[in-house]
Amino acid sequence: MRNILRRRRHEIFLIEGHTDAVGSNRSNQILSEQRARSLARVLNSEFGIPWRAMETVGYGEEFLLVPVPYEEWRNRRVTLRRVTDIVRR
């Protein structure tokens, strides 16, 4: 990310938080948002990625990687995408 931002200062990255299907929809939504913000904080404080380059979103249990109604570690994840071209059109 730092290398990309050095070359193109106005790049935007989307950090997406996800959860598994255990728990209520509301608690999973909150957890996924916290998960995304947590990565943004680490990227900012530990790696110097500017806040202006990051957007966060939590999807809760909406987009399960493994579509099962029980605990599945692969569904508890954060994804990072470069979205500049999508956002700026």
Secondary structure, DSSP 4 states (H G I P E B T S, - for coil): -HHHHHH-TT--EEEEE---S-S-HHHHHHHHHHHHHHHHHHHHHHH---GGGEEEEE-TTTT-SS--SS--GGGS-EEEEE-HHHHT-
